[in-house]
């Protein structure tokens, strides 16, 4: 994990971060107030996996909620020549990065063959789960739906 300052809505990524996500990235909302950063290929995997799980375990109404909060919030952003990522105003506000000298913690995440970066407002990674956060609600709904689907599968005779 690396901590970096946010200056003029920009986050300066390290070269090894750029090796993970490239210079043209997809950003999306993450858990709590975090921001997810993907290259195009890994975003396609992540969003397809998320929606496949939703398709298997949720009602159409629940799927729309998951899509709205976890997929539709994405945006394409290009890094500048100094590997700085400009965060759109909505992302700055959601992550509460409007203080005088905000910082973010950058984490490199890997799940199977999918990898991405997560930006967490400094010192928020370990905060308790906020049940009122719309992304967290969608994620919880998806997790619970997958658990119920797994339980139903476990109850069926082999």
PyMOL commands that set and color helices and strands:
alter all, ss='L'
color gray80, all
select helices_A, chain A and resi 15-21+40-57+60-71+89-94+134-155
alter helices_A, ss='H'
color red, helices_A
select strands_A, chain A and resi 2-7+10-12+24-29+35-38+75-78+84-86+103-111+114-121
alter strands_A, ss='S'
color yellow, strands_A
deselect
rebuild
show_as cartoon
